[in-house]
């Protein structure tokens, strides 16, 4: 259970960092799209394993 909560908070921190460090709108949109894809995979994985 702890592992899943940890993964979720790591994903959230990643989103914040990407938002701060993206230098252009295009880079930001690409980063967000990739991250959303990753988040949904992580979410499915954590739901399945918890």
N, C-alpha and C positions, 0 to 999 in steps of 0.2 A: 504493500500500500504506500509506504513512504517513497519508494522508488518512483511510482507513478506521479505523486505530488511533486517530487523533485523534477521530473521531466517536464511537467506542465509549467513550473515556475521558470525553468531554464528557457523554454520556448518563449515565454512572456518577456524575459530579460533580453533575449535575442531580438525580438520585435522592437523593443525600445532602443537598443543600440543601433539597429539598422536605421531607424527613423532619425536618430541623431547624426549618424555618419554618412547618410546618403547625400551625395553632392549635387545631384540633379533630379528632377522629377522622373525622368526616364529610368535612371538607376534605382530610384525609390520604388517605382511601380514594378520593375523587374524583381527587385529584392522581396517586396511584399508578396508578389505572386508566387515566388519560389517558397517563401516562408509559409504561406497559407497552405500550399501543397504539402510541405513537410509537416505542418501542424496537424493536418487531417490524417496523415499517415501515423504520426505519433499518437494522436488521439485514439485511432482505431486500435493501434497496438496496445496502448495502455488499458483501454476498455477490455480488450480480449485477455490480457494477462493479469488483470487485477480482480 
